[in-house]
Amino acid sequence: MEYMSAPQAAEKWGISERRVQILCSENRIPGVSKLGYMWLIPKDAEKPADARRKEQRK
């Protein structure tokens, strides 16, 4: 499986690197793992829906 880093995910999804790290620590991204201080996010992972917005919830 191929992985991307938090900065790569942030650029891909248009959000901050810190927000990606928070999503990872809250287990909101499936398949994420941590290697030392670095989050490994599957390349095919999709950006989680923003829980603050009703129209995006399922």
C-alpha positions in Angstrom: 0.0 0.0 0.0 1.2 3.5 -0.8 1.1 6.3 1.8 1.3 10.0 1.9 2.5 12.3 4.7 0.4 14.9 6.5 1.8 17.8 4.5 0.9 16.0 1.2 -2.6 15.2 2.4 -3.1 18.8 3.5 -2.1 20.1 0.1 -4.3 17.5 -1.7 -7.4 18.2 0.5 -6.9 22.0 0.8 -6.6 22.1 4.6 -3.8 22.8 7.1 -1.2 20.2 8.1 -2.3 20.6 11.7 -5.9 19.8 10.8 -4.7 16.6 9.1 -2.8 15.6 12.2 -5.8 16.1 14.3 -8.0 14.0 12.0 -5.4 11.3 12.2 -5.2 11.4 16.0 -9.0 11.2 16.2 -9.0 8.1 13.9 -11.2 9.9 11.4 -9.1 8.7 8.4 -9.4 5.0 7.8 -6.1 3.0 7.5 -3.9 5.7 9.0 -0.9 4.7 11.1 1.9 6.5 12.9 5.6 5.8 12.4 7.6 7.7 15.0 6.3 11.3 14.8 5.0 10.9 11.2 1.5 10.0 10.2 1.2 7.6 7.3 -2.1 8.2 5.4 -3.2 5.8 2.6 -2.9 7.6 -0.8 -6.5 6.6 -1.7 -7.9 8.0 1.6 -10.6 10.6 1.1 -11.0 13.7 3.2 -13.4 13.1 6.1 -16.6 15.1 6.1 -16.6 18.2 8.3 -18.8 17.2 11.3 -19.7 20.9 11.9 -21.7 21.0 8.6 -25.0 19.3 8.5 -25.3 18.9 4.7 -22.1 16.8 4.6 -23.1 14.3 7.3 -24.5 10.9 6.3 
